[in-house]
Amino acid sequence: MSNREISTAVIKRLPRYYRYLGELSEAGVERISSRELSQQMKVTASQIRQDLNNFGGFGQQGYGYNVQYLREEIARILGLDRTHNMVIIGAGNLGMALANYAKFERNSFRVICLFDSNPELKGKEVRGIPVRMIEELPEFLRENSVEIAALTIPKEYAITTAKILVENGIQAIWNFAHTDLNLVVPKNVAVENVHLSESLMRLSYNLKTIENEK
Ligand code: NAI
């Protein structure tokens, strides 16, 4: 089965499998049954088996899953088996926080430059990663191999900037600006919208539910 046919629900769960398998691998665990994995992840064992069967299973009856092998296979499916260069557009609070987070590199994402329109940030660095002026973006993208752009600028500039990114070869946008880019970005460019406030609202709902049950 090609990855394209796999449901988005399964794809959404894969990063979580990948994270758990990474923790198991670091703890020296070599193999795990779907039952043990399900207890740790709080997902049913049949869900795990069903999910992984999408990719050929990887498990063996009576043996379980080889942790390292399964992790590598999931990494391959998620495209984490190679490095993706990324730029961050907007070197404000959020952009700087993302650039400061070194663990992205462990997961194959390498931030190579930040861009901002504020001249005061020109020449600044974060973890050795330079901040350049936004006017330099098209030339930079032409001269460097960059697949992903994180968009951490005010929403009123998001659409114009997304167009510039696409025109200059960006293939994926990690969009934090609260604007729907799907209408302006062609279908062959991947967009992943992130909304921390939506996650917080779900937390609020769950909090309310727990309080009501008391
Ligand atoms: P900030 O004001 O600290 O940083 C924004 C940066 O963008 C500034 O350095 C500014 O000079 C720069 N900028 C403005 N226009 C630009 C342009 N056209 N090109 C390049 N750089 C430009 O703001 P903060 O807190 O970092 O938030 C950034 C964006 O992310 C906002 O749109 C905010 O609403 C959004 N946000 C989204 C979250 C989410 O969960 N989706 C969470 C937090 C913020």
Boltz pocket constraint, residues with backbone or C-beta under 6 A from the ligand:
constraints:
  - pocket:
      binder: B
      contacts: [[A, 89], [A, 90], [A, 91], [A, 92], [A, 93], [A, 94], [A, 95], [A, 115], [A, 116], [A, 117], [A, 118], [A, 134], [A, 151], [A, 152], [A, 153], [A, 154], [A, 155], [A, 157], [A, 161], [A, 175], [A, 176], [A, 177], [A, 178], [A, 194], [A, 195], [A, 196], [A, 197]]
      max_distance: 6.0
